[in-house]
Amino acid sequence: MLGEGEIDGDDLVCRNHRWRFALDSGRRPDGPECLISYPAIERDESVFVDVSRRAAPAEKPRATRPLASVPGPKGLPILGSALQLDPARAHLVMEDWSRRYGPTFQFHVGGRTVFATSDLSMIEEALRARPETFRRTQRTDATFTEAGIKGVFNAEGDAWRPQRKLAVAALAQRRLKDLYPHIRTVAGRLKRRWETAAAAGDTLDVVEEMKRFTVDVTTLIAFGLDSNTIEQPADPIQRHLELVLPTISRRITAAFSLRRYIRLPQDRRFERALVAIRESLETLLIETRQRLDVDPGREARPTNFIESMIVAVDENGGPFSDETIISNLLTMLVAGEDTTAFTLAWAIHELCETPRWRAELRREADDVLGPLDVAPDVETANRLAVADAVANETMRLRPAAPINGVTANVDTTLGGFAVPKGTTILLLMRPGAVDRARFADPQACRPQRWLGETIGAHDVSAHAPFGSGPRMCPGRSLALIEMRTALSMLAKSFDIERVGPAAGVREQFGFTMAPVGLRVRVSPRAPASRAA
């Protein structure tokens, strides 16, 4: 089933796995899959599709057991398993419980019962049943809403659909040609920054370096604002985000919400940071509207996300409210910074352990980029297949979002279990991707598996770093092209050595999964190596 796609030339391209299907036949050239076609006509600027020939959906299996019957760890009275569930290692603890108690289990925290599953069929079923049957978890939605964020990430129902459509259009593969110069500019700045660090003999905090890269790209694409945190101190929005993002993560994963009873100094700092960010975004919104008033022609060709939202219409045919626009700008900042930055950092960590793939990445950069250090355009960046494979293998081993979650909107079933309305289920995204039944040698970093060099199992359906179904991450294409560009530039220009052993780098879970303790020392690529 193709959940979402976009037209690219003569093909329809799956947004998730990038499989291509011919528009004239529906066939996939590289596999046996074939899409079903339906008659369609265009009328009054709308497309009408005749789906009368569509086969009736298979009847959903009846529930054979209550979800509450699944096993799980024994907890303490009142506290439950709270003491076992270290927030920084929550994903590792739950992955261990999945191995001990079975793929679907339950645990208790502070009087709440939480269910979790690593069963791939249940995960896929839940993700594809959004937003009608399942939605974001109540805890996630409440935390974002409390922070004044009600954008495409956590909007639901009729309010979500036009925002989703706008986000998909703004970040579609075909739009990357216009957006790519921003990525190229920021990658060039990162190269100069690392050259300075190499000359000074400095060690670099890889996570902080990659966050500078991704936040600069995000602010250019979202606002048309050049933060340039790579070459100068962080701008006000970025300084406040450094407080906001960890606080949101901590509140989502906390066993107890103490702030409801006691407001600590960190809570007041968080509130002040949110006010400051909103004031900055409100100013940007006013300035952007003024530019559109001066140049009305820009409405037909918006150059960034904020312009796109101003000229778009909501589910009622009217303009989006300022509140909705600001919420979506905040969503882009939250979603666009950490996930891509952490994946790039993990990729550098994995490359430090795999000399073959450092060499392959450099060879590809030499072949594809020629005398250049940064891919000059999106067409060139899309040819960086090895960089793409390294990114995908990194996301398989080190998913930026190892835990997803859903809450049932209605009484339903999932995997044969009865799921009452309001039940929250955590979805463990990594176990299926490191299952030897799904991937050969699953714990090893083998980018070749994404280049067609597979020996044994290779089940791409078990790899869903951007989610699946109707709410799959709309920024997938942008994130991948950022990764390809940065990885190829770094491989071509620098020799990178991790400071300390691999074991000194650990996974830390917040809202996303970051590498902690990852520092590197860089040196310019040796001339002989470059000439070779």
C-alpha positions in Angstrom: 0.0 0.0 0.0 1.4 3.4 -1.0 0.5 5.7 1.8 1.8 9.0 0.3 3.7 9.9 -2.8 4.7 12.7 -5.1 5.2 13.2 -8.8 8.8 13.3 -10.1 9.0 13.4 -13.9 7.2 10.3 -15.2 7.2 8.5 -11.8 5.1 8.5 -8.7 7.6 8.3 -5.8 6.9 6.8 -2.4 7.7 9.3 0.3 8.9 6.6 2.7 11.1 4.2 0.9 11.6 6.3 -2.3 10.3 3.5 -4.5 9.4 4.7 -7.9 6.3 3.7 -9.8 5.7 4.5 -13.5 2.8 6.8 -14.0 1.6 5.1 -17.1 1.5 1.6 -15.7 1.8 1.7 -11.9 4.7 -0.7 -12.1 7.9 -0.5 -10.0 10.9 -1.1 -12.3 13.1 -2.4 -9.5 10.6 -4.8 -7.9 7.4 -6.8 -8.4 5.0 -4.2 -6.9 2.4 -2.6 -9.1 -0.1 0.0 -8.0 -3.8 -0.2 -8.9 -5.2 2.6 -11.1 -8.6 4.1 -10.9 -10.5 6.4 -13.4 -10.2 10.1 -12.6 -11.5 13.4 -14.0 -10.8 17.0 -13.3 -13.7 19.3 -12.6 -14.0 22.7 -11.1 -10.3 22.7 -10.1 -10.8 19.4 -8.2 -9.9 15.9 -9.0 -12.6 13.2 -8.7 -11.6 9.5 -8.5 -13.9 6.6 -9.1 -13.0 4.0 -6.4 -16.1 1.8 -7.0 -13.9 -1.0 -8.2 -11.8 -1.0 -5.1 -11.9 -4.2 -3.2 -13.7 -4.1 0.2 -11.1 -3.7 3.0 -10.4 -6.9 4.8 -12.5 -7.3 8.0 -10.5 -6.4 11.0 -9.8 -9.4 13.1 -11.8 -9.8 16.3 -10.0 -9.2 19.6 -9.1 -12.5 21.2 -7.7 -11.1 24.4 -7.7 -7.9 26.4 -4.5 -5.7 26.2 -4.4 -5.7 30.0 -3.6 -9.4 30.0 0.0 -8.9 28.6 2.9 -9.5 31.0 5.3 -6.9 32.3 7.7 -6.0 35.1 6.5 -6.1 38.7 6.6 -2.7 40.2 6.3 -1.1 43.7 3.1 0.1 45.2 2.2 3.6 43.9 5.6 4.1 42.2 5.2 1.1 39.9 8.3 0.8 37.7 9.3 4.5 38.0 12.6 3.7 39.7 13.6 1.3 37.0 12.7 3.7 34.2 15.6 6.1 34.1 14.3 8.8 31.7 17.7 9.1 30.0 17.7 5.3 29.3 14.0 4.8 28.9 14.3 3.3 25.4 17.0 0.8 26.5 15.0 -0.2 29.5 11.9 -0.8 27.4 13.8 -2.6 24.7 15.1 -4.9 27.5 11.6 -5.5 28.8 10.5 -6.4 25.2 13.1 -9.1 25.1 12.2 -10.4 28.6 8.4 -10.2 28.6 7.6 -10.5 24.9 7.1 -7.9 22.2 3.9 -6.5 23.8 4.0 -5.8 27.5 2.8 -3.4 30.2 4.2 -1.5 33.1 3.0 0.9 35.7 4.2 4.4 36.7 2.6 6.5 39.4 -0.7 4.8 39.1 -0.8 4.9 35.3 -0.7 1.8 33.2 1.4 2.0 30.1 1.4 -0.5 27.3 4.3 -0.9 24.8 5.0 -3.0 21.8 7.9 -3.8 19.4 5.7 -6.0 17.2 6.1 -4.7 13.7 2.7 -5.6 12.5 1.1 -3.8 15.4 3.3 -0.8 15.0 2.5 -0.5 11.3 -1.2 -1.0 11.9 -1.3 1.7 14.6 0.7 4.2 12.5 -1.5 3.6 9.4 -4.7 4.1 11.5 -3.8 7.7 12.4 -5.4 10.2 12.7 -8.8 8.6 12.8 -8.3 5.6 15.1 -5.2 6.7 16.9 -3.6 10.1 17.6 -0.4 11.4 19.3 -0.1 10.3 22.9 -2.0 12.4 25.5 1.3 13.3 27.3 3.0 14.5 24.1 0.0 16.5 22.9 -0.5 18.1 26.4 3.2 19.0 26.7 3.3 20.7 23.3 0.0 22.4 23.7 1.0 23.7 27.1 4.1 25.2 25.4 1.8 26.9 22.9 2.6 24.5 20.1 -0.4 23.2 18.1 1.0 22.8 14.7 1.1 19.9 12.2 3.0 17.7 14.6 0.2 17.5 17.2 -2.9 19.0 15.5 -5.7 16.5 15.0 -8.8 16.0 12.8 -9.9 18.7 10.4 -7.4 21.2 11.7 -4.5 18.8 10.9 -5.3 18.1 7.2 -4.7 21.5 5.6 -1.6 22.0 7.8 -0.3 18.6 6.7 -1.0 19.4 3.0 0.9 22.7 3.3 3.9 21.1 5.1 4.1 18.3 2.5 4.0 20.8 -0.3 6.6 23.1 1.3 9.1 20.3 1.9 8.4 18.1 -1.1 11.3 16.7 -3.2 10.4 19.0 -6.1 10.8 22.0 -3.8 14.3 21.0 -2.8 15.8 22.6 -5.9 14.7 26.0 -4.6 15.7 25.2 -1.0 19.1 23.6 -1.7 21.2 26.8 -2.0 20.5 27.3 1.7 21.9 23.9 2.5 24.9 24.4 0.3 25.7 27.8 1.9 25.5 26.4 5.5 27.6 23.3 4.5 30.3 25.7 3.2 30.3 27.6 6.4 30.6 24.4 8.4 33.6 23.4 6.3 35.4 26.7 7.1 34.6 26.4 10.8 36.1 22.9 10.9 39.2 24.1 9.0 39.7 26.7 11.7 39.3 24.1 14.4 41.8 21.8 12.7 44.4 24.6 12.4 44.0 25.3 16.1 44.1 21.7 17.2 40.7 22.0 18.8 38.4 19.1 19.6 34.8 19.4 18.6 31.6 18.4 20.3 29.9 16.7 17.3 26.4 17.1 18.5 26.8 20.9 19.0 28.4 21.2 15.6 25.7 19.3 13.8 23.0 21.3 15.7 24.6 24.5 14.4 24.3 23.1 10.9 20.7 22.0 11.1 19.4 25.1 12.9 20.9 27.4 10.3 19.3 25.3 7.5 16.0 25.3 9.3 15.8 29.0 10.0 16.7 29.8 6.4 14.0 27.5 5.1 11.4 28.3 7.6 11.8 32.0 8.0 14.3 33.2 5.3 16.3 34.2 8.4 20.1 33.7 8.3 20.9 32.8 11.9 24.5 31.8 11.0 25.2 30.2 14.3 28.2 28.5 12.7 30.2 31.7 12.3 28.8 33.8 15.1 27.2 33.5 18.5 23.7 31.9 18.5 20.9 34.3 17.7 18.2 34.9 20.4 15.8 32.3 19.1 18.5 29.6 19.1 19.6 30.6 22.6 16.1 30.1 24.0 15.6 26.9 22.1 18.6 25.4 23.9 16.4 25.7 27.0 13.0 24.9 25.5 13.8 21.6 23.7 15.4 19.8 26.7 12.5 20.9 28.9 9.9 19.6 26.5 11.8 16.3 26.3 12.0 16.1 30.1 8.3 16.8 30.6 7.2 14.2 28.1 9.3 11.5 29.7 8.9 12.4 33.3 7.1 9.8 35.5 5.5 12.6 37.6 4.4 16.1 36.7 5.7 18.0 39.7 5.3 21.4 38.0 1.5 21.0 38.5 2.1 21.4 42.2 5.5 23.2 42.5 6.9 25.7 40.0 10.7 25.5 40.1 13.1 28.1 38.8 13.7 25.9 35.7 10.0 26.1 34.9 10.0 29.9 35.1 13.1 30.0 32.9 11.3 27.8 30.4 8.2 30.1 30.4 10.3 33.2 29.9 12.2 31.5 27.0 8.8 30.6 25.3 7.6 34.2 25.6 10.8 35.5 24.1 10.7 33.0 21.2 7.0 33.8 20.5 7.8 37.6 20.5 10.6 37.0 18.0 8.4 34.9 15.8 5.6 37.5 16.0 8.0 40.2 14.8 9.1 37.9 11.9 5.5 37.4 11.0 4.8 41.1 10.9 7.9 41.8 8.8 7.1 39.0 6.4 3.5 40.3 5.9 5.0 43.7 5.2 7.3 42.3 2.5 4.4 40.5 0.9 2.4 43.7 0.9 5.2 45.6 -0.8 5.7 42.7 -3.4 2.3 41.0 -4.0 3.8 38.8 -6.6 5.6 36.8 -3.9 2.2 35.4 -2.9 2.3 33.2 -6.1 5.9 32.1 -5.4 6.6 32.0 -1.7 10.2 31.6 -0.9 10.0 30.1 2.6 7.7 28.3 5.0 6.4 31.4 6.8 5.4 33.0 3.4 3.7 29.8 2.4 1.6 29.7 5.5 0.6 33.3 5.3 -0.8 32.9 1.7 -2.4 29.5 2.3 -5.9 28.7 3.5 -7.2 26.6 6.4 -10.0 23.9 6.5 -12.6 26.7 6.3 -11.1 28.4 3.3 -9.8 31.3 5.3 -6.2 32.4 6.2 -4.4 30.5 8.9 -4.4 32.3 12.3 -1.3 33.9 13.6 -1.4 31.3 16.4 -1.4 28.4 13.9 1.4 29.9 11.9 3.6 30.5 15.0 2.8 26.9 16.2 4.0 25.5 12.9 7.2 27.6 12.9 7.9 26.3 16.4 7.2 22.8 15.2 9.7 23.2 12.4 12.4 24.4 14.8 11.7 21.5 17.2 11.5 18.8 14.6 14.1 20.2 12.2 17.0 20.6 14.6 17.6 17.6 16.9 16.6 14.7 14.8 18.8 15.5 11.8 21.7 16.7 13.9 21.7 13.6 16.1 21.6 11.3 13.1 24.6 13.1 11.6 26.4 12.8 14.9 25.7 9.1 15.1 26.8 8.6 11.5 30.2 10.2 12.3 30.4 7.9 15.3 29.7 4.8 13.2 32.1 5.9 10.5 34.9 6.2 13.1 34.4 2.4 13.5 34.2 1.5 9.8 37.3 2.5 7.8 36.0 0.9 4.7 33.0 3.2 4.6 35.0 6.3 5.4 37.0 5.4 2.3 33.9 4.6 0.2 32.3 7.9 1.3 35.4 9.8 0.3 35.7 8.0 -3.0 32.1 8.8 -3.9 32.6 12.5 -2.9 35.7 12.7 -5.2 33.9 11.0 -8.1 30.6 13.0 -7.8 31.8 16.4 -6.6 35.0 16.6 -8.7 37.0 19.7 -7.6 34.2 21.0 -5.4 33.9 20.3 -1.6 30.1 20.7 -1.4 27.5 19.4 -3.8 26.5 22.4 -6.0 22.9 21.5 -6.6 20.2 19.1 -5.6 20.7 16.9 -8.6 24.3 16.3 -7.6 23.4 15.7 -4.0 20.9 13.1 -5.1 23.7 11.1 -6.7 25.4 10.6 -3.4 24.2 7.0 -3.0 26.9 6.0 -0.5 26.2 9.0 1.8 22.5 8.0 1.6 23.3 4.4 2.5 25.4 5.6 5.5 22.5 7.8 6.7 20.0 4.9 6.3 22.2 2.4 8.1 22.8 4.9 10.9 19.0 5.5 11.3 18.5 1.7 11.4 21.0 1.3 14.2 20.5 4.6 16.0 17.0 5.9 15.3 16.6 9.5 16.4 13.1 8.7 17.7 13.4 5.1 19.1 10.0 5.5 20.8 6.8 6.6 19.1 3.4 6.6 20.8 -0.3 6.6 20.1 -3.5 7.0 22.0 -6.7 5.3 20.9 -9.5 7.8 19.8 -12.1 5.0 20.0 -12.6 1.5 21.2 -10.6 -0.6 18.7 -8.4 -3.6 18.2 -4.7 -3.9 17.5 -2.9 -7.1 16.8 -5.8 -9.2 18.1 -5.9 -7.2 21.4 -8.9 -5.2 22.5 -7.8 -1.6 23.0 -10.2 0.6 24.9 -10.6 4.3 24.0 -8.0 6.5 25.7 -5.4 3.7 25.9 -1.8 4.8 25.2 0.6 2.4 23.5 4.3 3.1 23.1 5.8 1.9 19.9 9.4 0.7 20.1 10.9 1.4 16.7 14.3 -0.1 16.9 13.9 -3.8 17.9 12.4 -4.8 14.5 15.2 -3.1 12.6 17.9 -5.0 14.5 16.1 -8.4 14.3 18.2 -10.9 12.4 15.0 -12.3 10.9 14.6 -8.9 9.2 18.2 -7.9 8.5 21.3 -10.0 8.1 24.0 -9.4 10.7 21.7 -6.8 12.3 24.0 -5.3 14.9 26.8 -4.5 12.4 27.1 -1.2 10.5 26.8 -2.4 6.9 25.8 0.5 4.6 26.2 -1.9 1.6 22.8 -3.4 2.5 21.2 -0.2 1.1 23.2 -0.4 -2.1 21.9 -3.7 -3.2 24.7 -5.8 -1.7 22.5 -7.9 0.5 23.3 -11.3 1.7 20.4 -12.8 3.7 17.4 -10.9 5.1 16.8 -7.3 4.1 13.2 -6.2 5.1 12.9 -2.5 4.4 9.4 -2.5 6.0 11.1 -3.0 9.3 13.0 0.3 8.9 10.7 3.3 9.5 12.8 6.1 10.9 10.4 8.8 9.6 7.3 6.9 10.7 4.7 5.4 8.4 1.2 6.0 7.2 -0.7 9.3 6.8 1.4 11.1 9.5 4.8 10.1 8.2 7.3 12.9 8.7 6.9 15.5 5.8 10.5 16.6 6.2 12.0 13.3 5.2 13.4 14.4 1.8 14.9 17.6 3.3 16.5 15.7 6.2 18.1 13.1 3.9 19.5 15.7 1.5 21.0 17.6 4.5 22.7 14.4 5.6 24.0 13.5 2.2 25.4 17.0 1.7 27.1 17.2 5.1 28.5 13.7 5.2 30.0 14.0 1.7 31.6 17.4 2.5 33.1 16.2 5.7 34.4 12.9 4.2 36.0 14.8 1.3 37.6 17.5 3.3 38.7 16.1 6.6 40.2 13.2 8.4 38.1 12.7 11.5 39.3 10.9 14.7 37.1 10.2 17.7 38.5 11.3 21.0 38.3 8.3 23.3 36.9 4.8 22.7 33.5 3.9 21.1 32.3 2.6 24.5 32.7 6.1 25.9 29.8 7.3 23.7 26.4 6.5 25.1 22.8 6.8 24.0 20.7 9.4 25.9 17.0 9.5 25.5 14.9 12.7 25.7 12.2 13.4 23.1 14.9 12.1 20.7 18.0 10.0 21.2 21.4 11.8 21.3 24.9 10.6 21.5 26.6 11.8 24.7 30.4 12.0 25.0 31.1 12.2 21.3 34.0 14.5 20.6 36.3 14.4 17.6 39.6 15.8 16.4 39.8 16.8 12.8 42.6 17.5 10.4 42.6 18.6 6.7 42.7 15.8 4.3 46.2 15.1 3.2 47.1 16.3 -0.3 48.3 12.9 -1.4 45.0 11.4 -0.3 43.1 14.1 -2.2 45.1 13.5 -5.3 44.7 9.8 -5.1 
